């Protein structure tokens, strides 16, 4: 699993590439925790290059979405592949996280613009 972090205006982006398994989920969880603790109010997790995710990983994503909400922040998921979209549907994530899951970057950007966030910059 590879992780990248960058900013686009007010949005922090955590990109994940490869396989998210039980043994490496804690690394991803720690990055999200640090982003939240350091004032990340709008964080997007780019899952477009994830090739495998275990059920524990799905549960951990749901936990982090809830944790961000409890801290008046948003963890937004970009699941551009049919694999990720199917997994979220299989686990019933849309019911709990429907307003946090986006099938493409364009729909996420439209949502953020409606919230008044700036997406220009590095």
MOVEN-V623770 format. One record per residue. N is the residue number from 1. SS is DSSP state (h for helix, s for strand, l for the rest). PHI is phi in whole degrees, 0 to 359 (* if undefined). D_FIRST is the distance of its C-alpha to the first C-alpha in Angstrom with 1 decimal. Layout:
# MOVEN-V623770
n->[N | N]
ss->[SS | SS]
phi->[PHI | PHI]
d_first->[D_FIRST | D_FIRST]
This chain:
# MOVEN-V623770
n->[1 | 2 | 3 | 4 | 5 | 6 | 7 | 8 | 9 | 10 | 11 | 12 | 13 | 14 | 15 | 16 | 17 | 18 | 19 | 20 | 21 | 22 | 23 | 24 | 25 | 26 | 27 | 28 | 29 | 30 | 31 | 32 | 33 | 34 | 35 | 36 | 37 | 38 | 39 | 40 | 41 | 42 | 43 | 44 | 45 | 46 | 47 | 48 | 49 | 50 | 51 | 52 | 53 | 54 | 55 | 56 | 57 | 58 | 59 | 60 | 61 | 62 | 63 | 64 | 65 | 66 | 67 | 68 | 69 | 70 | 71 | 72 | 73 | 74 | 75 | 76 | 77 | 78 | 79 | 80 | 81 | 82 | 83 | 84 | 85 | 86 | 87 | 88 | 89 | 90 | 91 | 92 | 93 | 94 | 95 | 96 | 97 | 98 | 99 | 100 | 101 | 102 | 103 | 104 | 105 | 106 | 107 | 108 | 109 | 110 | 111 | 112 | 113 | 114 | 115 | 116 | 117 | 118 | 119 | 120 | 121 | 122]
ss->[l | s | s | s | s | s | s | s | l | l | s | s | s | s | s | s | s | s | s | s | l | h | h | h | h | h | h | h | h | h | h | h | h | h | h | h | h | l | l | l | l | s | s | s | s | s | s | s | s | s | s | s | s | l | h | h | h | h | h | h | h | h | h | h | h | h | h | h | h | h | l | l | l | s | s | s | s | s | l | l | l | h | h | h | h | h | h | h | h | h | l | l | h | h | h | h | h | h | h | h | s | s | l | l | h | h | h | h | h | h | h | h | h | h | l | l | l | l | l | l | l | l]
phi->[* | 243 | 235 | 231 | 229 | 207 | 244 | 224 | 65 | 279 | 263 | 264 | 239 | 249 | 262 | 239 | 228 | 104 | 255 | 258 | 241 | 308 | 288 | 242 | 297 | 301 | 296 | 296 | 301 | 295 | 299 | 297 | 299 | 297 | 298 | 294 | 296 | 268 | 91 | 293 | 267 | 232 | 235 | 252 | 256 | 274 | 256 | 293 | 247 | 279 | 258 | 200 | 216 | 276 | 297 | 296 | 296 | 298 | 299 | 292 | 298 | 300 | 299 | 291 | 301 | 296 | 297 | 297 | 300 | 297 | 257 | 54 | 229 | 230 | 255 | 250 | 252 | 252 | 246 | 277 | 261 | 303 | 303 | 291 | 298 | 298 | 297 | 299 | 292 | 302 | 271 | 70 | 293 | 298 | 296 | 276 | 241 | 310 | 276 | 248 | 252 | 232 | 277 | 202 | 292 | 298 | 293 | 296 | 298 | 298 | 297 | 292 | 297 | 293 | 271 | 83 | 273 | 272 | 244 | 260 | 117 | 299]
d_first->[0.0 | 3.8 | 6.7 | 10.2 | 13.5 | 16.9 | 20.2 | 22.5 | 25.8 | 25.7 | 22.3 | 19.2 | 16.0 | 12.5 | 10.3 | 6.9 | 5.6 | 4.7 | 5.4 | 6.4 | 8.7 | 11.5 | 10.5 | 7.6 | 9.3 | 11.7 | 9.6 | 9.3 | 12.9 | 14.1 | 13.1 | 15.1 | 17.8 | 18.3 | 18.5 | 21.1 | 23.0 | 23.3 | 25.0 | 22.4 | 24.7 | 22.9 | 19.1 | 17.4 | 13.9 | 13.0 | 11.4 | 12.9 | 10.0 | 8.4 | 9.6 | 9.9 | 10.5 | 12.8 | 16.1 | 15.2 | 12.5 | 15.3 | 17.7 | 15.7 | 15.5 | 19.2 | 19.9 | 18.4 | 20.4 | 23.4 | 22.9 | 22.8 | 25.9 | 27.7 | 27.3 | 28.6 | 25.4 | 23.4 | 19.7 | 19.6 | 17.2 | 17.0 | 16.4 | 17.7 | 17.0 | 19.4 | 16.8 | 15.7 | 19.3 | 20.5 | 18.3 | 19.6 | 23.0 | 22.8 | 22.0 | 24.7 | 22.6 | 24.8 | 27.7 | 26.1 | 23.8 | 25.6 | 26.3 | 22.7 | 21.1 | 21.6 | 21.4 | 21.5 | 21.6 | 25.3 | 26.1 | 23.9 | 25.8 | 29.1 | 28.5 | 27.7 | 30.8 | 32.9 | 31.8 | 33.0 | 29.8 | 29.6 | 26.8 | 28.1 | 27.1 | 24.1]
